[in-house]
Amino acid sequence: METEKKDKPEICFPEYPKAFILGRLIFLSIIFGSGVYVFYLLKTELSFIYVFYSLLALSLVLPLSRCVFCSYHGKLCNVGWGKVAGYLFPKRSEDNFTSGYDYMLFIYPIWLFPLLGGLVQLARFRSLFWLVFSLGYILILVLEKVYLKNSGCRFCSQRKSCPGIPFNSKGMT
């Protein structure tokens, strides 16, 4: 059985299919839209801060910490951002792919803060709406990560060296 795995060729996307990217963008739009919504209801200024922070993190932190070192730089990656990063920043050595992962800490608030905002609203209003919103948001986050792992990481050419969190793709075939 082990020889079958070794003989089995690895399948990698040279560029991700647009249908996969669209699916991922739908998930990410729901996540981002939920953040804008919850912060708008908390305080309008918070929604502007959330949008500004998200745009800054996604246009600087993500491309400079991951995209420039990725084999998908200048190509359609799992979110399509590799193509954008190719226009904005020069490619760097793929050997340093994991070097910028510490900066991904600045990306996680984009996903975490809307959940915290929903929980704050749940504590304030103790309503069924905010309970469903918070649980639904958690479900969307989990589904997005499962979608990424099963449809994205599985076929990624960087999966062997990717320290991705929460799903480490090392050892995936």
Protein Blocks (a to p, Z undefined) as FASTA:
>chain_A
ZZmmmmpccdddfbdcfklmmmmmmmmmmmmmmmmmmmmmmomklmmmmmmmmmmmmmmm
mmmmmmmmpmkgoiacfkopmmmmmmmpccddfklmmmmmmmmmmmmmmmmmmmmmmmmm
mmmnopaklmmmmmmmmmmmmmmmmmmmmmmmmmpcklmmpccdfbdfehiZZ
